Amino acid sequence: MKKLFMIGLAATAMLASCSNDETVEMAQSKAIGFSNAFVNNGTRSIVDPSFTTETLEDFAVYGFTQAGQIFNGTTVSAPGWTYTPWQYWVAGNTYTFGAIAPAAQKDNVSNVTLAGGKVCMEVAFTNDGTVDLLHAAPNAVVCDDAFLAQTNIPKVGMTFSHQLSKVKFSFANAVGEGYNVKVTNVKIANAKETGTLTIGATNAWSAQDGSVELAFGDAKTDEANSEIIANGAEMESYNEMLMIPTDNTAEYTVTFDAYLYQGDVLLNKDGVAYSHTTTIKGVELKLGYCYDFKATLTHENIVDPENPLKPIEFTVDGVEDWNQDEVEQTLDVPTTQSGN
């Protein structure tokens, strides 16, 4: 049977290839190259599906000069951040670039334009909680004679920012001294499955729709089975999940299973989990922010919030009176003390 309980929120809020052909090397020195693919990213030890600078494998680049579009979703790949065919800097042009990652997302890009000095586009995104979506918008490059006269023409640095929201759950055990809990099978049942990211003067999400289940796993610290959460301790869901940002009108259904122990003794009837359901509402999931939804388990909600655990209490019903039958004993007291 599903039970309800209150949940609290803590919001936290990221290229040139080598050749032995000297002529090719000289030509590539004037090629448009990409480097410094840096991902603005927080770190944690448990499973995090978001890209980092080390795990990003490719991105798709879009580019314009004042005369028109010259890059249209060209895949730039690690290691070395190479692409083909090479394009070259030409004096008298101002180059403006934009990029999304991973590169496979270019199949979902439309309406690419240059507006207000920025490469604008729309990305139709489908979410399963495990694929990150990144965007980079480097400063425009003015290619003049001085720029081309440099011995080492700088590559275009790409600093990527996360366009989704990242979510995890934390569970605190406040049932009482001596009581341990386990939490398993943490899920959001109805995360948004699709949405449109509009990249412009600012980036924003719209048309969030559909429903997808996101599995956060158990509260534990490694791949082993779910772990005991001691009284006064706290433990995170093993998986973080990525969600399409939404405003504060969206509501999400959270489910998880709980087990209650007195020391090592499991108290769930027949070992069956206490199944809990709660709702996240009134929370805006912002683009690029991390969220930690924290649940505190107490004696009032661990089993059944409508029928809280009652303390095991002891009372004294009475003390029986002394037995009224006196027992007479004789004590022999010597008349002379020893040693006198």
Secondary structure, DSSP 8 states (H G I E B T S, - for coil): -EE----EEEEE-------S-HHHHHHHTTB--EEEEEE-----SSB--S--TTT--EEEEEEEETTEEEEEEEEEETTTTB-SS--B--TTEEEEEEEEESGGGGGGEEEEEEETTEEEEEEEEE--SS---EEE----EEE-HHHHTSSS---EEEEEEE-SEEEEEEEEEES-TTEEEEEEEEEEEEE--EEEEEESSSEEEEEEE--EEEEEE-B-SSSSS---B-TT-EEEBSB-EEE--B-TT-EEEEEEEEEEEETTEE-SGGG--EEEEEEEES--B-TT-EEEEEEEEETTTSS-TTS----------------S----------SS-TT-
